[in-house]
């Protein structure tokens, strides 16, 4: 087992760690609400057809979308460039993860900097 490099007095207390986790969850929820409101009506409807949330890990904001069926998956994939544009309003570093229905493929993980413009996407 790895021993920490820092003296125990230099490590954050369990209370500090717990408070940080709570603050991150609150930030994720506030970001979710603001992101949803920044989307147009059709994108909101599309998001409502899926399970989606935000997660912050190592300072990177990640939009996670889990699609219930292949139709919503295809529609979400067409909307990824719009998601990337909206995410740029909330974070300098962000990713989008899109999961197809269970047993229908592997999740796509895209950095918002590597998303093709809407006109350059391959047809589905």
C-alpha positions as CSV (number, residue, x, y, z in Angstrom):
1,X,0.0,0.0,0.0
2,X,1.3,3.5,-0.8
3,X,2.1,5.7,2.1
4,X,1.2,9.4,1.7
5,X,4.1,11.7,1.1
6,X,2.7,14.3,3.4
7,X,2.6,14.3,7.2
8,X,-0.9,13.6,8.5
9,X,-1.1,17.1,9.8
10,X,-0.6,18.5,6.3
11,X,-3.5,16.4,4.8
12,X,-7.1,17.7,4.6
13,X,-9.3,16.7,7.5
14,X,-12.2,14.3,6.8
15,X,-14.6,17.2,7.4
16,X,-12.8,19.3,4.7
17,X,-13.0,16.4,2.3
18,X,-16.7,15.9,3.0
19,X,-17.4,19.6,2.6
20,X,-15.5,19.7,-0.7
21,X,-17.6,16.7,-2.0
22,X,-20.8,18.5,-1.0
23,X,-19.7,21.7,-2.7
24,X,-18.8,19.8,-5.9
25,X,-22.3,18.2,-6.0
26,X,-23.9,21.6,-5.5
27,X,-21.8,23.0,-8.4
28,X,-22.7,20.1,-10.6
29,X,-26.4,20.6,-9.9
30,X,-26.2,24.4,-10.5
31,X,-24.3,23.8,-13.7
32,X,-27.0,21.3,-14.9
33,X,-29.8,23.8,-14.3
34,X,-27.9,26.6,-16.0
35,X,-26.9,24.4,-18.9
36,X,-30.5,23.2,-19.4
37,X,-31.8,26.8,-19.4
38,X,-29.1,27.8,-21.9
39,X,-30.3,25.2,-24.4
40,X,-33.0,25.8,-27.0
41,X,-36.5,24.2,-26.7
42,X,-35.7,21.3,-29.0
43,X,-32.4,20.5,-27.2
44,X,-34.3,20.5,-23.9
45,X,-36.8,18.1,-25.2
46,X,-34.0,15.9,-26.5
47,X,-32.2,16.0,-23.1
48,X,-35.4,15.1,-21.4
49,X,-35.6,11.9,-23.3
50,X,-32.3,10.7,-21.8
51,X,-30.7,10.4,-18.4
52,X,-28.1,13.1,-18.1
53,X,-26.0,14.9,-15.5
54,X,-22.7,16.7,-14.9
55,X,-19.7,15.4,-13.0
56,X,-16.5,17.2,-12.0
57,X,-13.4,15.1,-11.8
58,X,-9.9,16.5,-11.5
59,X,-11.1,19.9,-12.5
60,X,-12.8,18.7,-15.7
61,X,-16.5,19.3,-16.2
62,X,-18.1,16.3,-17.9
63,X,-21.6,16.1,-19.4
64,X,-22.7,12.5,-19.2
65,X,-25.7,11.5,-21.4
66,X,-27.2,8.0,-21.2
67,X,-29.6,7.3,-24.0
68,X,-32.6,4.9,-23.6
69,X,-33.0,4.0,-27.2
70,X,-31.1,4.2,-30.5
71,X,-33.3,7.0,-31.8
72,X,-32.4,9.3,-28.9
73,X,-28.8,8.2,-29.2
74,X,-28.6,9.3,-32.9
75,X,-30.4,12.6,-32.1
76,X,-28.0,13.3,-29.2
77,X,-25.0,12.5,-31.3
78,X,-26.2,15.0,-33.9
79,X,-26.5,17.6,-31.1
80,X,-23.0,17.1,-29.7
81,X,-21.6,20.3,-31.4
82,X,-24.3,22.4,-29.8
83,X,-23.6,20.8,-26.4
84,X,-19.9,21.6,-26.9
85,X,-20.7,25.3,-27.7
86,X,-22.9,25.6,-24.6
87,X,-20.3,23.9,-22.4
88,X,-17.7,26.4,-23.4
89,X,-19.8,29.0,-21.5
90,X,-19.3,27.0,-18.3
91,X,-15.8,25.6,-18.4
92,X,-12.5,25.9,-20.2
93,X,-11.9,22.2,-20.0
94,X,-14.9,19.9,-20.5
95,X,-15.8,16.6,-21.9
96,X,-19.0,15.0,-23.3
97,X,-19.8,11.3,-22.7
98,X,-22.6,9.8,-24.7
99,X,-23.7,6.2,-23.9
100,X,-25.9,4.2,-26.2
101,X,-28.6,1.9,-24.8
102,X,-27.2,-1.1,-22.9
103,X,-25.4,-3.7,-25.1
104,X,-25.6,-1.4,-28.2
105,X,-22.0,-0.1,-28.2
106,X,-19.4,1.7,-26.1
107,X,-19.7,5.2,-24.7
108,X,-18.2,8.1,-26.8
109,X,-16.0,10.4,-24.8
110,X,-15.2,13.7,-26.5
111,X,-13.3,16.8,-25.4
112,X,-15.2,20.0,-26.3
113,X,-12.0,21.1,-28.1
114,X,-12.2,18.1,-30.4
115,X,-15.8,18.2,-31.5
116,X,-16.4,18.8,-35.2
117,X,-18.7,21.6,-36.3
118,X,-22.2,20.5,-37.0
119,X,-21.8,20.6,-40.8
120,X,-18.7,18.4,-40.6
121,X,-20.3,15.5,-38.7
122,X,-20.5,12.2,-40.5
123,X,-24.1,11.2,-41.4
124,X,-25.8,8.6,-39.2
